[in-house]
Amino acid sequence: MQRRLPEYLKRPIINTDSTRNVRRILKNHCLSTVCENARCPNKNECYTKNTATFLIMGDVCTRNCRYCNISCEKPLPLDKDEPLHVAQAVKDLGLKYAVITSVTRDDLPDGGAEHFANCIYEIRKLMPDTKIEILTPDFKGDANALNTIIVANPDVFNHNIETVSSLFKTARPQGNYEQSLNVLKYIKANSKIPTKSGLMVGLGEGFEQIEETLTDLKNAGCDILTIGQYIQPSKAHLEVAKYYTLEEFEELQQLAKKIGFKHYQINPLVRSSYRAADMV
């Protein structure tokens, strides 16, 4: 059954000098953003603030998560100049806090870990004072790939759990719940990098299942938590089982606090990188 989108999830279209400037800079450097490719509802708000979340390693994914708007196809070879282009865009935008995410690249031996690291290195050459948050795939849990990330030393490491354990194979058929937790545990055990994770609600989970997942994340050493409402990108994706009310999101905030999270953003339109700088 197709559910009507609540009014509090609707966002206006904004077209200002700032939004046009962000699009121009991204186009000049031939860069993609998760804002556009994943149809983020906060895109225009972020663009008006002269920021965007960079999507590296192409705009097609080797996995077919059933909630995600990014296409699953055979990816192109990596653009070796992309890390420099990202750094130049960070400089042109004057970002004090840059967020970089990627498609999953299971076709690459290291899952793209070195490419992430090169983006960090290039940004620090041009903008040494800019804080850098990366939102990565699971790299198949490969310790060598995670060590490459640790050496590059981002200011925040984010890997999203996305949903509760019982729904994981439905939503992320090529992923693994325990593996995602282990990625967070590995970063926490082998570095001082703050870790972050997030999940969507509205896929059919119950409150107790959410509590179990938040407890798992806390036990994995996760420092920063995000929770937002799942919005179906198209009829080909998983349907929304439930739109949580604003009151229920307040209950989730209290739950996160009870479990021990000190840093969290929990609201209907929250996404992984939404107002990320405010959390650090």
C-alpha positions in Angstrom: 0.0 0.0 0.0 1.4 3.4 -1.0 1.5 5.7 2.0 1.0 9.4 1.7 4.1 11.5 2.6 3.5 13.5 5.8 3.8 17.3 5.5 6.7 17.4 7.8 8.8 15.4 5.4 8.2 17.7 2.4 10.9 20.3 1.5 10.5 23.3 -0.8 12.6 23.7 -4.0 15.2 26.4 -3.4 17.1 28.1 -6.2 19.4 30.8 -5.1 22.9 32.2 -5.9 24.3 29.8 -3.3 22.6 26.7 -4.7 23.6 27.6 -8.2 27.2 28.3 -7.1 27.5 24.9 -5.5 26.2 23.2 -8.6 28.6 25.2 -10.7 31.7 24.2 -8.6 30.7 20.5 -8.6 30.2 20.6 -12.4 33.5 22.4 -13.0 35.3 19.7 -11.1 33.3 16.8 -12.6 32.1 15.6 -9.2 29.1 13.7 -8.1 27.2 14.2 -4.8 25.1 11.8 -2.7 22.8 14.8 -2.5 21.8 14.4 -6.1 22.3 10.7 -6.7 20.5 9.5 -3.6 17.8 12.1 -3.9 18.4 13.5 -0.4 15.5 15.7 0.8 18.0 18.1 2.5 19.9 18.8 -0.7 18.7 22.4 -1.2 19.1 23.3 2.5 22.7 22.1 2.3 23.4 23.9 -1.0 22.1 27.2 0.4 24.8 26.8 3.2 27.4 26.3 0.5 28.1 22.7 1.2 27.5 19.2 -0.2 28.5 15.6 0.4 30.9 14.3 -2.2 30.2 10.9 -3.8 33.4 9.3 -5.0 34.4 6.3 -7.1 31.6 6.8 -9.6 27.8 7.0 -9.4 27.0 3.3 -9.9 27.3 0.6 -7.1 28.3 -3.0 -7.1 25.6 -3.8 -4.5 21.8 -3.5 -4.9 20.5 -2.3 -1.6 16.7 -2.2 -1.9 16.3 1.3 -0.2 18.9 3.1 -2.2 18.4 5.2 -5.3 21.9 4.7 -6.7 22.1 2.3 -9.7 23.6 -1.1 -9.4 25.7 -1.7 -12.6 29.2 -2.5 -13.7 31.3 0.4 -12.5 33.9 2.3 -14.5 37.6 2.4 -13.6 38.6 4.8 -10.8 39.4 8.4 -11.8 42.9 8.8 -10.4 42.5 12.6 -10.5 39.3 12.6 -8.5 40.9 13.1 -5.0 42.6 16.3 -6.3 39.2 17.5 -7.8 37.5 16.8 -4.5 40.2 18.9 -2.7 39.9 21.7 -5.2 36.1 21.8 -4.7 36.5 21.8 -0.9 38.8 24.8 -1.4 36.5 26.6 -3.9 33.5 26.1 -1.5 35.6 27.2 1.5 34.5 24.2 3.5 35.7 24.0 7.1 34.1 20.5 7.3 34.0 18.2 4.4 32.0 14.9 4.1 33.0 12.3 1.6 31.1 9.1 0.9 31.1 6.5 -1.9 29.4 3.8 -3.7 30.4 0.3 -2.8 33.2 -1.0 -5.0 33.5 -4.7 -4.4 35.3 -5.0 -7.7 38.4 -3.3 -6.2 40.9 -5.3 -4.2 40.7 -2.8 -1.3 37.2 -1.7 -1.9 38.4 1.8 -2.6 40.1 2.4 0.7 43.2 3.9 -0.9 41.0 6.2 -2.9 39.4 7.5 0.3 42.8 8.0 1.8 44.0 9.9 -1.2 41.0 12.2 -1.0 42.0 12.9 2.7 45.6 13.6 1.8 44.7 15.9 -1.1 42.3 18.0 1.0 44.9 18.4 3.7 47.4 19.6 1.2 45.1 22.4 0.0 43.0 23.0 3.2 45.0 21.8 6.2 42.5 23.2 8.7 39.4 21.5 7.2 37.9 18.7 9.2 37.1 15.6 7.2 34.4 13.0 7.8 34.2 9.9 5.6 31.2 7.6 5.2 32.4 4.3 3.9 31.1 0.9 2.7 32.1 -2.1 4.8 35.2 -3.0 2.6 34.1 -6.6 3.2 35.5 -6.3 6.7 39.1 -6.4 5.3 41.5 -5.3 8.0 44.1 -4.1 5.5 41.6 -1.7 3.9 40.6 -0.4 7.3 44.2 0.1 8.2 44.6 2.2 5.1 41.8 4.4 6.4 43.3 4.5 9.9 46.6 5.7 8.6 44.9 8.5 6.7 43.3 9.5 10.0 40.0 11.2 9.1 38.4 13.4 11.8 35.3 11.1 11.8 34.8 7.6 10.5 31.2 6.8 9.6 29.8 3.5 8.5 26.0 3.1 8.6 24.3 0.0 10.0 21.1 1.3 8.1 18.5 -1.1 9.6 17.9 -3.6 12.4 19.3 -7.1 12.3 16.0 -8.9 11.3 15.6 -6.6 8.3 19.2 -6.5 7.2 19.1 -9.2 4.5 15.9 -7.8 3.1 17.2 -4.2 2.8 20.9 -5.0 2.3 21.0 -8.5 0.7 24.8 -8.3 -0.1 25.7 -6.9 3.3 26.1 -8.4 6.8 24.9 -6.9 10.1 27.7 -8.4 12.2 30.3 -7.3 9.7 29.1 -3.7 9.8 29.4 -3.8 13.6 32.9 -5.3 13.3 34.0 -2.5 11.0 33.1 0.0 13.7 34.7 -2.1 16.4 37.9 -2.4 14.4 38.3 1.4 13.9 37.5 2.0 17.6 40.0 -0.7 18.8 42.8 0.4 16.5 42.6 4.2 16.5 41.4 7.3 18.3 39.1 8.3 15.4 35.6 9.1 16.5 33.1 6.6 15.0 29.6 7.3 13.7 26.7 5.2 12.4 23.1 5.7 11.4 19.9 3.9 10.6 16.6 4.5 8.9 13.2 3.7 10.5 10.0 2.9 8.7 11.0 -0.4 7.1 8.9 -2.5 9.4 11.1 -2.7 12.5 9.7 -2.5 16.1 10.8 -0.3 18.9 12.5 -3.2 20.7 14.5 -4.0 17.6 15.7 -0.4 17.3 16.7 -0.6 21.0 18.7 -3.8 20.3 20.5 -2.1 17.3 21.3 1.0 19.2 22.7 -1.2 22.0 24.8 -3.1 19.5 26.1 0.2 18.1 27.0 1.5 21.5 28.7 -1.8 22.4 30.7 -1.4 19.1 32.1 1.9 20.4 30.0 4.1 18.2 30.3 7.7 19.3 27.8 9.5 17.1 24.3 8.3 16.0 21.9 9.4 13.4 18.3 8.2 12.9 16.0 9.4 10.1 12.8 8.4 8.4 13.0 6.1 5.4 11.5 7.6 2.3 10.9 5.4 -0.7 12.9 6.7 -3.7 10.7 5.0 -6.3 8.1 2.2 -6.7 10.9 -0.2 -7.4 12.3 0.2 -3.9 11.1 -1.1 -0.6 7.8 0.4 0.5 7.5 2.4 3.6 6.0 0.3 6.3 5.4 3.3 8.7 5.9 7.0 8.9 7.1 7.7 12.5 5.4 10.7 14.1 7.3 13.6 15.6 6.4 12.3 19.0 7.9 8.9 18.2 11.1 10.6 17.1 11.3 12.3 20.5 10.9 8.8 22.1 13.8 7.6 20.0 15.9 10.6 21.2 15.2 9.5 24.7 16.1 5.9 23.9 19.4 7.0 22.5 20.1 9.0 25.6 19.2 6.1 27.8 21.5 3.7 26.0 24.3 6.2 26.5 24.8 8.2 23.3 25.9 11.7 24.0 26.0 12.9 20.4 23.0 12.1 18.1 20.7 13.6 15.6 17.3 12.0 15.5 14.6 13.6 13.4 12.5 12.6 10.4 14.7 14.3 7.8 18.1 13.4 9.4 20.5 11.7 7.0 24.1 10.5 7.7 25.8 13.8 6.7 23.0 16.2 7.6 24.5 19.1 9.6 27.5 16.8 10.3 29.8 19.6 11.4 27.3 20.4 14.2 27.9 17.0 15.7 31.7 17.3 16.1 
